[in-house]
Amino acid sequence: MGRPEDPDTSAHEAVFGVADSVVLLFDEAGTVVGRPYAAERLLGYPAAELSGRRVDSLLAGDEADRLPGIRATADRDGGWSGVLLARHRDGRTVAVDVTVLPLPGEAGPARWLVVAVGAAPSRQWTMGPALLEHMVTEMPIGLCFVDSDLRCVWSNTALEHFGGGTVEQRRGKRLAEIQPGMNADIVEAKMREVLATGVPVLGYEHVGRPRSRPERDHAHAMSFVRLDDGNGRALGVCYAVVDITERYRARQRLDLMARASERIGRSLDVMDTAQGLADVAVPGLADFVAVDLLDAVLRGAEPSPGPTTAATALRLVRGGARNVRTGGVMEVLEPGRPSTYLPASPQMDAVAHGRSWRAARLDASTREAAIPTALTATAEAEAAGVVDDLPHTAMVVPILARGITLGVATFLRTRQDEAFDEDDLRLAEELVARAAVCLDNARRYARERAAALVLQRSLLPHGVPEQEAVEAASFYRPADELSGLGGDWFDVFPLSGARVALVVGEVLGHGIEAAATMGQLRTAVRTLADLDLGPEELLAHLDDLVVQVTREGTATDLSGAPNPAGVGASCLYAVYDPVSLRCDLASAGHLAPAVRAPDGTVTFPELPPGPALGIGGLPFESVELPLAEGSVLAFYTDGLIAAPGAGRDGLRHVLTTASRDLPLDALCRGIVDELAPSRPYTDDAALLLVRTRRLAAGQVAVWDLPADPAVVARARVMAARQLAAWDLEELAFTTELVVSELVTNAIRHASGPIRLRLILERALICEVFDASSTSPHLRHARTTDEGGRGLFLISQFTRRWGTRYTTEGKVIWAEQPLEFDESAPAAAFDPAAIEDL
């Protein structure tokens, strides 16, 4: 028989042909004896050349090292079979199937009988029925064959570990009968899909509770493949099952932590952070979660480090809660309400000692201790047979951050019947630890923000003081919503002569530095206003003050960085007189106000802009603006009109279209909401609205007096008669004293005409006008002095007094307090009634 040209073909044929086999006899030393049969066809050696060769010369590589083990196995088991690599005569390696049989001693010199057959690569891995059966029955993957009716035909023993009975108990049943708790309808739907389409389904994840372990959910990866006969007809489905419960639970934990990263701590609000912890944990970890915080945490205070005493732990407040069910026995306590726990409860112990607690199963006593008495009446519920809503397992985890106890979190399961295990407790502790850091940040932010807001509120006006000149409303919206601080301010305060000062200003920047600078400027404006300066003079003094403070701050800054203080700040100062219905305004780099006349038209008066504060050396100018009674002035900062589409035209439109009957507070809030929404674009938005009033004719009395000492007595009489008309006789003595002193001083020390004016507002105001620019000073006369006691007496009998300058001279004024009844009409002043005096 000739040698074939294709060795692979030859090897393939040798599998089935006896002539392709080689039978060799070896002696005890491993030498070939006898004449080998068909050796040339398999190994390329002629029979004569092969005889006498040692077996190790016929093997390739280190295959000879296997011979001692092969011999020992053959002696022990009566034979050995396997694949060896032989060396062909031409040098190539040939894989052969070898069977080694030991021969009895009477066989002569032959000791071993070896049958070698050429093996192709496919032949090396061809599995017989025994090997296939061993593999499918012993492998850890569950396998099952079902017929076209989805009834079990065959399954391996590994499938028994997933529950449902033995192989014999499964045969002939459908999955719904084998595993009723595994949502069999979904799995069988997948099988029918594979039967119909022939497309395999691989890696389908299924979650359920097998009969073997019904206490918790288990996850399985299932694959489905259709089985066809030789004609392509579907016989059934083979499915494989792998338990991936641990991987599934690990993925769930990762998903839960990912949600926690997104939800917990997304704001710097303590209550929102606590609620975020409850929202994340339900229903992924528990059915009910309550987060209780120490009262000090909600107030932003620093809790005591280390263990917390029981007395302190009693002051727990509900920060957040979530229940998977609505209604029922477990009621969710509203956030902000006190949480009450029994003294021996796990919550109190966790707060006191900082350690977690877990109960796999709750009995009646531990359930009462672990649940706030204000939330549920478990005894009544159990007596009534309502047990579905009652918790059966619980965890309590203290909320710790930087070694400080902030509160406690309680996790309960009512709907899920699986008990909490150690993995659940570790997950809860990790969630609470993440929330604790966010809660501590929110607590410290709340403390700092509260302090900053207290500072700003103390610097801003707390309301419009009582006065008759204007009706006022204001609204402030900071650009920094987190801190709520900014540098914008506004103010309304009374001046002498029933006038009122209207102020709006803006400091560059935001935060506490801008708020502090704003407070300094507002205080300076009020102080300068007490000097009765004109608007342009007041801004000039304020500018000098900013320049001085800036220089001092730069000189004392140890870092060497410039300290601009109020440089670049703007201010608009206006004085409105309800008697003359005139408003004097001056601006230091601020926008002119909008004026809505009583007929609804809106204008922006021409106002010299003036330099911003802190520039220094440049003059300020004021303008006098006549106003009709009932006019509305809108003082604002540029943040109000900075939004796209706003501007002065937007403000004009809102003021024009707003109803004139709309209350001033509602109009003010509506303008800010319209022009500067809840998140201003780049700057704070402040708005001050004032509606002008006019003092009634009966509230003002005016007399022009000659510079004659004899007129002093006449002035006293006129003042007394006017007080009688106003029903203020009890003030006659003091008023006559004030009038006498002020008129006498004007006659003695001034020149030109003299004017006496009485104003009845919320105080009785007495004013004397003269043409002199000299100001009187309060003196403390000695006992030997004949004069110098007038102003001293005035300061003792009146609430306050002062001097203000006008373009024609000065005004000396004094105020007396009174009980003013707004409902009583004022008597009209009739100059003709005193002409005969």
C-alpha positions in Angstrom: 0.0 0.0 0.0 1.5 3.3 -1.1 1.9 6.3 1.1 -0.9 8.9 0.5 0.0 12.4 -0.6 -2.2 14.1 2.0 -1.1 13.2 5.5 -4.3 14.7 7.0 -6.5 12.5 4.7 -4.4 9.5 5.6 -4.9 10.3 9.3 -8.6 10.7 8.9 -8.8 7.3 7.1 -6.7 5.7 9.7 -9.3 6.4 12.3 -11.7 3.9 10.7 -9.3 1.5 8.9 -7.5 -1.4 10.7 -4.8 -1.3 8.0 -4.0 2.2 9.1 -3.1 1.0 12.6 0.4 0.0 13.8 0.8 -2.9 16.2 4.1 -2.8 18.1 5.6 -5.1 20.7 8.1 -3.7 23.2 10.3 -5.6 25.7 10.9 -4.5 29.3 13.6 -2.0 28.2 11.2 -0.4 25.7 12.8 -1.8 22.5 10.7 -2.8 19.5 10.6 -6.6 19.0 9.0 -8.4 16.1 8.0 -6.9 12.8 5.6 -4.0 13.1 2.5 -4.0 11.0 1.8 -1.0 8.7 4.5 1.1 10.4 5.6 2.7 7.2 2.1 4.1 6.5 1.8 5.8 9.9 5.4 6.7 10.9 7.3 6.4 7.6 9.7 3.7 8.9 9.9 0.4 7.0 9.3 -2.6 9.2 12.9 -3.7 9.0 14.2 -0.3 10.0 11.8 0.1 12.9 12.7 -3.3 14.5 15.2 -2.8 17.4 14.5 0.9 17.9 13.8 2.2 21.4 10.5 3.8 22.1 11.9 7.2 23.2 13.5 7.6 19.8 10.0 7.4 18.2 8.4 10.1 20.4 8.6 13.9 19.8 9.7 16.5 22.4 9.4 15.5 26.0 6.8 12.9 25.4 9.3 10.3 26.6 9.1 11.7 30.1 5.5 10.4 30.2 6.5 6.8 29.8 7.1 5.8 33.4 3.6 7.1 34.4 2.0 5.3 31.4 3.7 2.0 32.4 2.6 2.3 36.0 -1.0 3.1 35.0 -1.1 0.2 32.5 0.2 -2.2 35.2 -2.3 -0.9 37.8 -5.4 -0.6 35.6 -4.6 -3.3 33.0 -4.0 -0.8 30.3 -3.7 2.9 29.2 -5.0 4.9 26.3 -4.4 8.4 25.2 -2.8 10.7 22.6 1.0 10.9 22.1 3.1 12.9 19.8 5.3 10.7 17.6 8.2 11.7 15.4 7.8 10.8 11.7 10.7 9.6 9.7 10.8 12.9 7.8 11.0 14.9 11.0 7.5 16.1 11.4 5.3 15.5 14.4 2.4 13.1 14.2 -0.4 12.8 16.7 -1.4 9.2 17.3 -4.0 7.5 19.5 -2.1 5.0 21.6 -3.4 2.0 23.6 -0.9 0.2 25.9 -1.6 -3.3 27.2 0.7 -5.3 29.5 1.5 -8.9 28.3 1.8 -11.9 30.6 5.2 -13.4 31.3 4.7 -16.4 29.1 4.6 -14.1 26.0 8.3 -14.4 25.7 10.5 -11.2 25.4 7.5 -9.1 24.5 6.3 -7.1 27.6 4.0 -4.5 26.1 1.5 -4.5 23.3 1.0 -1.1 21.8 -1.7 -0.2 19.2 -1.2 3.2 17.6 -3.7 4.9 15.2 -3.1 8.2 13.5 -5.3 11.0 15.0 -6.4 14.1 13.1 -7.1 17.3 15.2 -10.8 16.7 15.2 -10.2 13.1 16.3 -8.2 14.3 19.3 -11.3 16.1 20.7 -14.1 13.7 19.6 -16.2 13.1 22.6 -17.8 9.7 23.1 -21.2 9.2 24.8 -19.6 8.5 28.1 -17.6 11.7 28.1 -20.6 13.8 27.0 -22.8 12.3 29.7 -20.1 13.0 32.3 -19.7 16.6 31.2 -23.4 17.5 31.2 -24.2 15.8 34.5 -21.3 17.1 36.5 -20.9 20.7 35.2 -22.2 23.4 37.6 -24.5 25.0 34.9 -28.1 23.9 35.1 -29.3 22.3 31.8 -32.7 21.3 30.7 -34.3 20.0 27.5 -38.0 20.8 27.0 -40.2 19.6 24.2 -42.5 21.7 22.0 -45.1 21.7 24.8 -42.4 23.1 27.1 -42.4 20.0 29.3 -39.2 18.8 30.7 -37.6 15.9 28.9 -34.2 15.8 30.4 -32.2 17.8 32.9 -28.9 17.5 34.6 -28.3 17.1 38.3 -26.8 20.7 38.6 -30.4 22.0 38.0 -31.5 20.4 41.3 -29.5 23.1 43.2 -31.9 25.7 41.8 -34.8 24.0 43.4 -37.8 22.2 41.9 -37.0 18.6 42.7 -34.8 15.9 41.3 -34.4 14.9 37.7 -37.2 12.3 37.9 -39.5 14.8 39.6 -39.0 17.3 36.9 -39.6 15.0 34.0 -42.9 15.7 32.2 -43.6 19.0 34.0 -43.7 22.6 32.9 -41.7 25.3 34.6 -44.8 26.8 36.3 -45.3 23.4 38.0 -41.6 23.1 38.9 -40.9 26.7 40.1 -44.2 28.4 40.8 -42.5 31.4 42.5 -40.1 32.2 39.5 -42.5 34.1 37.3 -42.7 31.1 34.9 -45.0 32.9 32.4 -42.1 35.3 31.5 -39.6 32.4 31.0 -42.0 30.3 29.0 -42.7 33.3 26.8 -39.0 33.4 26.0 -39.1 29.7 25.1 -42.0 30.1 22.8 -40.2 33.0 21.1 -37.1 30.8 20.5 -39.3 28.0 19.2 -41.1 30.2 16.8 -38.1 32.2 15.5 -35.1 29.9 16.0 -33.1 32.8 17.2 -31.3 32.0 20.5 -31.7 34.2 23.5 -28.5 34.5 25.5 -27.8 36.1 28.9 -31.5 36.8 29.8 -31.6 37.9 33.5 -34.4 36.7 35.5 -35.2 37.5 39.2 -37.4 35.3 41.4 -37.5 33.1 44.4 -36.7 29.5 43.8 -38.2 26.8 46.0 -34.8 25.9 47.4 -34.2 29.4 48.8 -37.6 31.2 49.1 -36.4 33.7 51.8 -34.9 36.2 49.3 -34.8 37.1 45.6 -32.3 35.3 43.4 -31.0 36.4 40.0 -30.3 33.9 37.2 -28.7 34.3 33.7 -30.7 32.1 31.3 -29.9 31.2 27.7 -32.4 29.5 25.3 -31.5 27.5 22.1 -33.9 25.7 19.8 -33.2 22.0 19.1 -33.9 20.8 15.6 -33.8 17.3 14.0 -31.9 16.5 10.8 -34.8 17.9 8.7 -34.8 21.3 10.5 -38.0 20.5 12.4 -38.1 22.1 16.0 -38.0 19.4 18.6 -37.8 21.6 21.7 -35.7 24.1 23.6 -32.5 23.7 25.6 -32.0 26.2 28.3 -29.1 26.8 30.6 -29.2 28.5 34.0 -26.4 30.2 35.9 -26.9 31.8 39.4 -25.7 35.4 39.3 -27.4 36.6 42.5 -24.2 38.0 44.1 -23.3 39.9 40.9 -26.9 41.1 40.6 -26.9 42.3 44.2 -23.6 44.0 43.8 -24.9 45.8 40.7 -28.0 46.9 42.7 -25.7 48.3 45.4 -23.7 50.2 42.9 -26.8 51.6 41.3 -28.1 52.6 44.7 -24.9 54.4 45.5 -24.9 56.1 42.1 -28.5 57.4 42.8 -27.2 58.5 46.2 -24.5 60.5 44.6 -27.0 62.3 42.4 -29.8 62.9 45.0 -28.1 63.3 48.4 -26.4 66.7 48.9 -27.6 68.3 45.7 -28.5 71.4 47.8 -27.1 73.0 50.9 -30.4 72.6 52.8 -30.4 70.3 55.8 -33.9 69.1 55.4 -33.6 68.5 51.7 -30.4 66.4 52.3 -32.1 64.3 55.0 -35.1 63.8 52.7 -32.7 62.8 49.9 -31.4 59.9 52.0 -34.9 58.6 52.6 -35.8 58.9 49.0 -32.8 57.0 47.8 -33.2 54.1 50.3 -36.9 53.5 49.5 -37.7 51.1 47.9 -34.2 50.0 46.9 -33.1 49.1 50.4 -36.0 49.4 52.7 -39.8 50.0 52.7 -39.7 52.7 55.3 -36.9 55.1 56.2 -36.9 57.9 58.9 -34.1 60.4 59.2 -34.1 62.1 62.6 -31.6 65.0 63.3 -30.5 66.7 66.5 -32.2 70.0 67.0 -28.9 71.7 67.0 -28.2 70.5 63.4 -31.3 72.1 62.1 -30.3 75.4 63.8 -26.8 75.2 62.3 -25.2 74.9 65.7 -22.2 72.7 66.5 -23.3 69.5 68.2 -21.2 68.2 71.1 -18.4 65.9 69.8 -18.4 62.3 70.8 -21.2 60.4 72.5 -24.4 62.3 73.1 -26.3 62.2 76.3 -29.8 60.9 76.5 -31.2 64.3 77.4 -29.8 65.8 74.2 -30.9 62.8 72.1 -34.5 63.4 73.2 -34.4 66.6 71.1 -34.7 64.8 67.8 -36.5 66.4 64.9 -37.7 64.6 61.8 -35.5 65.7 59.0 -37.0 63.4 56.3 -39.0 60.2 55.8 -40.3 58.0 53.1 -42.8 55.1 53.1 -43.3 52.8 50.2 -47.0 52.6 51.1 -49.5 55.4 51.7 -51.8 55.2 54.6 -51.9 52.0 56.7 -50.4 51.6 60.1 -47.0 53.3 59.3 -47.7 57.0 59.2 -45.0 59.3 57.9 -44.2 62.0 60.4 -44.0 65.4 58.8 -40.5 67.0 58.6 -39.7 69.5 61.3 -41.8 67.8 63.9 -40.2 66.3 67.1 -39.5 62.6 66.9 -40.1 60.6 70.1 -38.4 57.3 70.9 -38.5 55.2 74.0 -35.5 55.7 76.3 -34.3 52.1 75.7 -34.8 52.2 71.9 -32.0 51.3 69.4 -32.2 54.9 68.1 -31.3 56.4 71.5 -28.5 53.9 71.9 -27.2 54.7 68.4 -27.2 58.4 69.1 -25.6 58.0 72.5 -22.9 55.5 71.6 -22.5 55.9 67.8 -23.0 52.2 66.9 -25.4 50.5 64.4 -28.1 48.0 65.3 -29.8 45.3 63.2 -32.6 42.9 63.9 -33.2 40.2 61.3 -36.6 39.5 62.8 -38.6 41.8 65.0 -40.8 40.5 67.8 -43.4 42.5 69.6 -41.0 44.1 72.2 -38.3 45.0 69.8 -40.8 46.4 67.3 -42.3 48.7 69.8 -38.8 49.9 70.8 -37.6 50.4 67.3 -40.5 52.4 66.0 -41.5 55.9 67.3 -44.6 55.7 69.4 -46.0 58.7 67.6 -45.9 56.8 64.3 -47.7 53.6 64.8 -49.8 51.7 67.2 -48.5 48.2 66.6 -50.3 46.5 69.5 -53.7 47.7 68.2 -52.7 46.7 64.7 -51.7 43.2 65.7 -54.9 42.8 67.8 -56.9 43.8 64.7 -55.0 41.3 62.6 -53.4 44.0 60.4 -49.9 42.6 60.1 -49.0 43.4 56.4 -48.0 46.9 57.3 -46.0 46.0 60.4 -42.2 46.0 60.1 -40.6 42.6 60.5 -36.9 43.6 60.2 -35.1 46.8 61.1 -31.7 48.6 61.0 -30.7 51.7 62.9 -27.6 53.6 61.8 -26.2 56.7 63.6 -25.4 59.7 61.4 -21.8 60.6 62.2 -19.5 63.2 60.6 -16.1 64.2 61.8 -16.7 62.3 65.0 -19.8 64.3 65.7 -23.3 62.7 66.0 -25.8 64.5 63.9 -28.8 62.2 64.2 -30.0 58.7 63.4 -31.5 56.8 60.4 -34.0 54.0 60.8 -34.6 51.4 58.0 -37.7 49.1 58.2 -39.1 46.5 55.9 -42.8 45.9 55.8 -43.6 44.9 52.2 -40.4 43.0 51.4 -40.3 39.8 53.4 -36.5 39.4 53.1 -34.7 40.1 56.4 -31.9 42.6 56.6 -28.5 40.9 56.5 -25.0 42.1 57.1 -24.6 43.2 53.5 -27.7 45.4 53.9 -26.3 46.9 57.1 -23.0 47.7 55.4 -24.8 49.3 52.5 -27.0 51.4 54.9 -23.9 52.5 56.8 -22.3 53.6 53.5 -25.4 55.5 52.5 -25.6 57.2 55.8 -21.9 58.1 55.8 -22.3 59.8 52.5 -25.4 61.7 53.7 -23.6 62.6 56.9 -20.9 64.5 55.1 -23.5 66.4 53.1 -25.6 67.1 56.2 -22.5 68.4 58.0 -21.7 70.7 55.1 -25.4 71.9 54.9 -25.4 72.5 58.7 -22.2 74.6 58.6 -23.5 76.4 55.5 -26.8 77.1 57.3 -24.9 78.5 60.3 -22.8 80.8 58.1 -25.7 81.8 56.0 -27.8 82.6 59.0 -25.0 84.7 60.5 -24.6 86.6 57.2 -28.3 87.2 56.8 -28.5 88.5 60.3 -25.7 90.9 59.5 -27.5 92.0 56.3 -30.9 92.3 57.9 -29.4 94.4 60.7 -27.9 96.7 58.0 -31.0 97.1 55.9 -34.1 99.0 57.0 -36.7 97.0 58.9 -39.6 98.9 57.6 -40.7 102.4 56.6 -40.8 104.7 59.7 -43.9 106.5 60.5 -44.2 109.7 58.4 -46.8 111.4 56.3 -44.8 112.3 53.3 -44.9 109.0 51.3 -46.2 105.5 51.1 -43.3 103.1 50.5 -42.8 99.5 49.5 -39.6 97.7 48.7 -38.3 94.3 47.4 -34.8 92.9 47.3 -33.6 89.8 45.3 -29.9 88.9 45.6 -28.1 87.3 42.7 -26.4 84.9 45.0 -29.3 82.7 46.0 -27.1 80.5 48.2 -25.9 83.2 50.6 -28.7 85.7 50.0 -26.2 88.5 50.4 -25.5 91.5 48.1 -24.4 95.1 48.1 -27.7 96.8 47.1 -29.5 98.8 49.6 -32.4 101.3 49.9 -33.7 103.4 52.7 -36.5 105.7 53.7 -36.2 107.9 56.8 -37.8 111.2 57.9 -36.0 114.5 57.9 -36.8 117.8 59.5 -39.8 119.8 58.3 -41.9 116.7 57.6 -39.6 115.9 54.7 -38.4 112.4 53.9 -35.1 111.1 52.5 -35.2 108.4 49.7 -32.0 106.5 49.1 -31.0 103.7 46.8 -27.4 102.5 46.3 -25.3 99.6 45.0 -21.9 98.2 46.0 -19.9 96.2 43.5 -19.7 92.5 44.1 -21.7 90.1 46.2 -21.3 88.3 49.5 -20.5 89.4 53.0 -17.9 91.9 51.9 -20.3 93.8 49.8 -23.0 93.6 52.5 -20.5 95.0 55.1 -19.6 97.9 52.8 -23.2 98.5 52.1 -23.8 98.8 55.8 -21.1 101.3 56.2 -22.4 103.5 53.4 -26.0 103.3 54.6 -24.9 104.4 58.1 -22.8 107.2 56.7 -25.8 108.4 54.6 -28.0 108.5 57.7 -25.4 110.3 59.7 -24.9 112.9 57.0 -28.6 113.3 56.5 -28.9 114.4 60.2 -26.9 117.5 59.2 -29.7 118.5 56.9 -27.4 118.7 53.9 -28.6 119.1 50.4 -28.4 116.0 48.1 -25.3 117.2 46.3 -23.5 118.1 49.5 -24.3 114.8 51.1 -22.9 112.9 48.2 -19.8 115.0 48.2 -19.2 114.2 51.9 -20.0 110.5 51.3 -17.5 110.5 48.4 -14.8 111.9 50.7 -15.6 109.3 53.3 -15.2 106.5 50.8 -11.9 107.9 49.5 -10.6 108.1 53.1 -11.7 104.6 54.1 -10.2 103.2 50.9 -6.9 104.8 51.7 -6.9 103.6 55.3 -7.9 100.1 54.2 -5.1 99.8 51.6 -2.6 101.1 54.1 -3.5 98.5 56.7 -3.9 95.5 54.4 -1.0 93.2 55.4 -1.3 91.2 52.2 -0.4 94.2 50.1 -3.5 93.6 47.9 -5.7 96.7 47.2 -8.8 97.0 49.3 -11.3 99.0 47.2 -13.9 99.2 50.0 -16.8 101.2 48.4 -14.9 102.4 45.3 -17.2 102.2 42.4 -20.4 102.1 44.5 -23.3 104.2 43.3 -25.9 106.1 45.3 -29.0 108.1 44.5 -30.2 110.5 47.3 -33.5 112.3 47.1 -35.4 114.5 49.5 -39.2 114.9 49.1 -41.1 117.8 50.7 -44.8 117.0 51.1 -45.6 120.7 51.7 -44.1 122.1 48.5 -44.5 118.8 46.5 -40.9 119.0 45.3 -38.2 116.4 45.2 -34.5 117.3 45.2 -32.3 114.5 43.7 -28.6 114.0 43.2 -26.8 110.9 41.8 -23.4 109.4 42.3 -23.2 107.2 39.3 -26.7 105.8 39.8 -29.7 105.5 37.4 -32.4 108.1 37.5 -35.7 106.9 38.9 -38.9 106.3 37.0 -41.8 108.6 37.7 -45.4 107.5 37.1 -47.7 110.5 37.1 -51.3 110.1 38.5 -52.6 109.9 34.9 -50.4 106.8 34.3 -47.7 108.3 32.1 -44.2 107.2 33.0 -41.1 109.4 32.5 -37.4 109.2 33.4 -36.3 112.7 34.5 -33.0 114.1 33.2 -30.5 113.7 36.1 -26.8 114.6 36.0 -25.2 111.2 36.4 -22.3 112.4 38.7 -19.2 110.3 39.3 -19.3 107.0 41.2 -18.3 107.0 44.9 -14.6 106.8 45.6 -13.4 108.6 42.5 -12.8 111.9 44.5 -12.5 115.5 43.3 -15.5 115.7 41.0 -18.6 117.7 41.8 -22.2 116.5 42.2 -25.3 118.3 41.0 -28.8 118.2 42.2 -32.1 118.9 40.4 -35.5 119.9 41.7 -38.4 117.8 40.4 -42.0 119.0 40.9 -44.3 116.1 41.6 -48.1 115.8 41.6 -49.8 114.3 44.7 -50.1 110.5 44.1 -47.1 110.2 41.8 -45.1 106.9 42.1 -41.3 107.0 42.1 -39.4 103.8 41.3 -35.8 103.8 42.6 -34.0 100.7 41.4 -30.5 99.2 40.9 -29.3 98.1 37.5 -29.8 94.4 38.3 -33.5 95.0 37.9 -33.2 96.0 34.2 -30.1 93.9 33.3 -32.1 90.9 32.0 -32.5 90.6 28.3 -35.7 92.3 27.2 -36.0 94.3 30.3 -34.2 97.7 30.4 -35.9 101.0 31.0 -38.5 100.2 28.4 -39.5 97.1 30.3 -39.8 99.0 33.5 -41.8 101.7 31.7 -44.2 99.0 30.3 -44.8 97.4 33.6 -45.5 100.7 35.4 -47.7 101.9 32.6 -49.8 98.7 32.4 -50.1 98.1 36.1 -53.4 99.0 37.7 -53.3 102.3 39.6 -55.5 100.7 42.2 -53.0 97.9 42.8 -51.4 98.0 46.3 -47.9 99.3 46.3 -46.5 96.1 47.8 -48.1 93.9 45.1 -46.9 96.3 42.4 -43.3 96.2 43.8 -43.2 92.4 43.9 -44.8 92.1 40.5 -42.2 94.4 38.9 -39.3 92.4 40.3 -40.9 89.1 39.3 -41.5 90.4 35.8 -38.1 92.0 35.1 -35.8 89.9 37.4 -36.9 86.3 37.7 -36.0 84.1 40.7 -32.5 83.8 39.4 -31.1 87.2 38.4 -28.6 87.1 35.6 -25.5 88.8 37.0 -26.5 91.3 39.6 -28.7 91.9 42.6 -32.1 93.5 42.0 -33.5 96.1 44.4 -36.6 98.2 44.0 -38.0 101.0 46.1 -41.5 102.3 45.2 -42.9 105.5 46.9 -46.2 107.1 46.3 -46.1 110.8 47.2 -48.5 112.4 49.6 -49.4 116.1 50.3 -49.9 117.5 53.8 -53.4 119.0 54.0 -53.8 122.7 54.1 -55.0 122.5 57.7 -51.7 120.8 58.8 -49.5 123.8 57.9 -49.6 127.4 59.3 -47.2 130.1 57.9 -46.6 133.7 58.9 -44.2 136.2 57.4 -42.9 138.5 60.2 -40.9 141.8 60.1 -37.5 142.0 61.8 -39.0 143.9 64.8 -38.6 142.8 68.4 -42.2 143.8 69.0 -43.4 141.0 66.7 -42.3 138.3 69.2 -45.3 138.7 71.4 -47.5 138.7 68.3 -45.9 135.4 67.1 -46.5 133.8 70.4 -50.2 134.7 70.2 -50.6 133.4 66.7 -48.9 130.1 67.6 -51.2 129.7 70.7 -54.3 130.4 68.6 -53.2 127.8 66.0 -52.6 125.2 68.7 -56.1 125.9 70.0 -57.5 125.3 66.5 -55.6 122.0 66.4 -56.8 121.1 69.9 -53.2 121.1 71.2 -53.6 123.6 74.1 -51.4 121.4 76.3 -48.4 122.2 74.1 -49.1 126.0 74.1 -46.6 126.8 76.9 -43.7 124.9 75.3 -44.6 126.1 71.8 -44.7 129.8 72.9 -41.3 129.4 74.5 -39.8 127.9 71.4 -41.4 130.5 69.1 -40.3 133.3 71.3 -36.7 132.1 71.5 -36.3 131.3 67.8 -37.9 134.5 66.5 -35.9 136.6 69.0 -32.7 134.9 67.8 -33.6 135.6 64.2 -34.3 139.2 64.9 -31.1 139.7 66.8 -28.6 137.8 64.7 -30.1 137.7 61.2 -31.3 140.2 58.6 -34.1 140.3 56.1 -37.6 138.8 56.3 -38.5 136.2 58.9 -41.0 133.4 58.4 -42.6 131.3 61.1 -44.1 128.0 60.2 -45.9 125.3 62.2 -46.5 121.9 60.8 -48.7 119.3 62.4 -47.6 115.8 61.3 -46.8 113.0 63.7 -45.0 115.7 65.7 -45.5 119.4 66.1 -42.8 121.1 64.1 -41.9 124.7 64.7 -39.6 126.4 62.0 -38.2 129.9 61.7 -36.7 131.0 58.4 -34.2 133.8 58.1 -31.7 135.1 55.5 -28.6 134.5 57.6 -26.1 131.7 57.0 -24.8 131.7 60.5 -25.8 128.8 62.7 -26.7 129.2 66.4 -24.8 127.0 68.9 -26.0 125.5 72.2 -24.3 127.1 75.2 -24.2 126.3 78.8 -24.6 129.7 80.4 -23.0 130.5 83.8 -25.1 131.8 86.7 -23.8 135.3 86.1 -24.7 135.4 82.4 -27.7 137.4 81.4 -28.4 135.4 78.2 -27.4 132.2 76.3 -30.0 129.9 77.8 -32.6 129.9 75.0 -31.4 127.0 72.9 -30.6 125.1 76.1 -34.2 125.4 77.2 -35.4 124.4 73.7 -33.2 121.3 73.8 -34.8 120.4 77.2 -38.4 120.9 76.2 -38.4 119.5 72.7 -37.6 116.1 71.3 -35.0 117.4 68.9 -33.9 120.6 67.1 -31.5 121.6 64.4 -30.5 123.9 61.6 -30.7 123.4 57.8 -29.5 125.7 55.1 -31.4 126.8 52.0 -30.4 128.9 49.0 -31.9 132.0 50.8 -30.5 131.4 54.3 -31.3 128.9 57.0 -34.1 127.3 59.0 -34.0 126.6 62.7 -36.5 124.0 63.7 -37.7 122.1 66.8 -40.0 119.1 67.2 -42.3 118.2 70.0 -43.9 114.8 70.3 -47.7 114.4 70.4 -50.4 111.9 70.3 -51.7 112.3 66.7 -55.2 111.0 65.8 -55.3 110.5 62.0 -59.1 110.3 62.0 -59.5 113.8 63.5 -59.7 116.5 60.8 -57.3 119.4 61.2 -58.6 122.9 61.6 -57.8 125.1 58.7 -55.4 128.0 59.1 -57.0 131.4 58.4 -54.4 134.3 58.1 -57.2 136.9 58.1 -58.1 135.9 61.6 -55.0 137.5 63.0 -54.7 140.6 60.9 -56.0 142.7 63.8 -53.2 141.7 66.1 
